[in-house]
Amino acid sequence: MPQDDDDLDSLVRKRIRALRVAQGWSLEELATRANVSQSTLSRIENGQRRLALDQLVTLARALDTSLDQLVENASDDVVSNPAIDRARGQMRWPIKAEPGMTVVRQRMTNPPPDQPARMRAHPGREWLVVLSGTAVLLLGNRRLRIETNQAAEFPTMLPHAIGAEGGPCEILGIFDRDARRGHQRGDDTGNAQP
């Protein structure tokens, strides 16, 4: 077996044991949940039994995780640098484990638009937290003040816009693929948008 396969095999066995221990389960408890014998589970964790795909699927389910997460190899690419958009005052980071998800940090100085026609709606979901200052979120017919350390989450099919109140504010937002695309289609409102 190649060295990389041996490393992955060892990593999977350690994860099974670590997840079991984190749940506070004994070998017997996990064996019962996974419908395998306690001795089989012990030999799997200790490397004395071959890892079989069908058993890995069963163990992943019993541990409330996915097979992908159980066998995911550690990435050397842990740290990432932001893409900087100076014109919009934004930094963006993709979330590697969730393709299409993006984290955006933005400084806002303008208030939200005063005309409902300048609000936008598009598929997706957004989550944001105010890092400093106070933001105003226009969401449909509602006007919501979001202060430092408060967060908001909403479906972006509701017409929405965000801006600062009483001075600059800084937000950190997480956008799913559809929400990100909705904001990338161009901002013709002139208002800062995540």
C-alpha positions in Angstrom: 0.0 0.0 0.0 1.5 3.4 -0.9 2.5 5.8 1.9 -0.4 8.3 1.2 -2.9 5.4 1.5 -1.4 4.3 4.8 -1.6 7.9 6.1 -5.2 8.2 5.0 -6.0 4.9 6.6 -4.5 5.9 9.9 -6.2 9.3 9.7 -9.7 7.7 9.2 -9.1 5.3 12.1 -8.1 8.1 14.4 -11.2 10.1 13.3 -13.6 7.2 14.0 -12.1 6.9 17.5 -12.0 10.7 18.1 -15.7 11.1 17.0 -16.7 8.2 19.2 -14.9 9.7 22.2 -16.3 13.2 21.5 -19.8 11.7 21.7 -18.9 10.1 25.0 -19.7 6.6 23.6 -18.0 3.4 24.6 -16.9 0.9 21.9 -20.0 -1.0 22.8 -22.3 2.0 22.2 -20.9 2.8 18.8 -20.8 -0.8 17.8 -24.5 -1.1 18.7 -25.4 2.0 16.7 -23.4 0.9 13.7 -24.6 -2.7 13.9 -21.1 -4.2 14.1 -19.5 -6.3 16.8 -17.5 -4.5 19.5 -14.4 -6.6 18.6 -14.7 -5.6 14.9 -15.0 -1.9 15.9 -12.0 -2.2 18.2 -9.9 -3.9 15.5 -11.0 -1.1 13.0 -9.9 1.6 15.4 -6.6 -0.2 16.2 -5.6 -0.9 12.6 -6.0 -4.7 13.0 -8.8 -5.0 10.5 -9.1 -3.8 6.9 -11.3 -0.7 6.4 -14.3 -1.8 4.2 -16.3 0.8 2.4 -19.7 -0.6 3.6 -18.5 -0.4 7.2 -17.2 3.1 6.7 -20.6 4.3 5.4 -22.3 2.6 8.4 -19.9 4.1 10.9 -20.1 7.6 9.3 -23.9 7.5 9.7 -23.7 6.2 13.3 -21.2 9.0 14.1 -23.6 11.6 12.5 -21.1 12.6 9.8 -20.7 12.0 6.1 -18.4 9.5 4.4 -16.7 12.5 2.7 -15.9 14.1 6.0 -14.7 10.9 7.5 -12.2 10.2 4.7 -11.3 13.9 3.8 -7.6 14.3 3.6 -6.0 17.2 5.4 -5.3 20.0 3.1 -2.0 21.8 3.1 -3.8 24.9 1.9 -5.2 26.0 5.2 -4.5 29.7 5.2 -6.0 31.9 2.4 -5.5 35.6 1.5 -8.4 37.8 0.6 -9.2 39.1 -2.8 -9.3 42.9 -2.3 -11.8 45.1 -4.1 -10.7 48.6 -3.2 -13.4 50.3 -5.3 -16.1 48.7 -3.2 -14.1 48.6 0.1 -14.3 44.8 0.3 -12.2 41.8 1.1 -13.5 38.4 -0.1 -12.6 34.9 0.8 -14.0 31.7 -0.7 -14.9 28.9 1.6 -13.0 26.0 0.2 -15.0 23.3 1.9 -18.3 24.7 0.5 -17.8 25.7 -3.1 -19.9 28.8 -3.9 -19.9 30.1 -0.4 -18.0 33.4 0.1 -17.1 35.5 3.1 -17.0 39.3 2.6 -15.7 42.0 4.9 -16.9 45.5 3.9 -16.7 49.0 5.3 -19.8 51.1 4.6 -20.2 54.8 4.9 -23.3 55.5 2.9 -26.8 55.1 4.4 -29.1 52.6 2.7 -31.0 54.0 -0.3 -34.1 56.0 0.4 -35.9 54.7 -2.7 -37.4 51.2 -2.6 -36.7 50.8 -6.4 -32.9 50.7 -5.5 -33.4 47.6 -3.3 -32.5 44.3 -4.9 -33.9 40.8 -4.8 -32.2 37.7 -6.1 -32.1 34.0 -5.2 -30.0 32.9 -2.2 -29.4 33.5 1.5 -27.2 36.0 3.3 -25.8 36.1 6.9 -24.0 39.1 8.2 -22.6 40.4 11.5 -21.7 44.0 12.2 -18.1 44.2 13.4 -18.2 47.9 14.3 -20.7 50.8 14.1 -24.4 50.5 13.2 -25.9 49.1 10.0 -29.4 49.6 8.7 -30.9 46.7 6.8 -33.9 47.4 4.6 -35.7 44.1 4.2 -39.0 44.3 2.3 -41.1 46.9 4.2 -38.9 46.6 7.3 -36.1 48.8 8.5 -33.8 47.0 10.9 -31.0 48.5 13.0 -28.1 46.1 13.5 -25.6 47.2 16.0 -22.0 46.0 16.7 -21.9 42.2 17.3 -25.5 41.7 16.2 -26.2 39.4 13.2 -28.9 39.1 10.6 -29.8 36.2 8.3 -32.4 36.4 5.5 -33.5 35.0 2.2 -32.4 37.4 -0.6 -35.6 37.0 -2.5 -36.9 39.7 -0.2 -35.9 43.1 -1.6 -33.0 44.3 0.5 -30.3 46.9 0.9 -27.9 47.7 3.7 -26.0 50.9 4.7 -24.4 52.7 7.6 -26.2 54.8 10.2 -24.5 57.5 12.2 -21.1 57.0 10.7 -19.1 54.2 9.1 -19.8 50.6 9.9 -18.0 47.4 9.1 -19.7 44.1 8.3 -18.7 40.5 7.7 -21.1 38.6 5.5 -21.5 35.0 4.4 -23.2 34.5 1.0 -24.3 31.3 -0.6 -23.6 30.8 -4.3 -26.9 32.4 -5.5 -26.6 35.4 -3.2 -23.0 36.0 -4.3 -24.0 35.8 -7.9 -26.8 38.3 -7.2 -24.4 40.8 -5.9 -21.8 40.2 -8.6 -24.2 41.1 -11.4 -23.2 44.7 -10.9 -24.2 47.3 -8.5 -25.8 50.1 -10.5 -27.4 51.6 -7.3 -24.2 53.3 -6.3 -24.8 52.1 -2.7 -22.4 49.8 -1.0 -23.6 46.2 -1.2 -21.9 43.1 0.2 
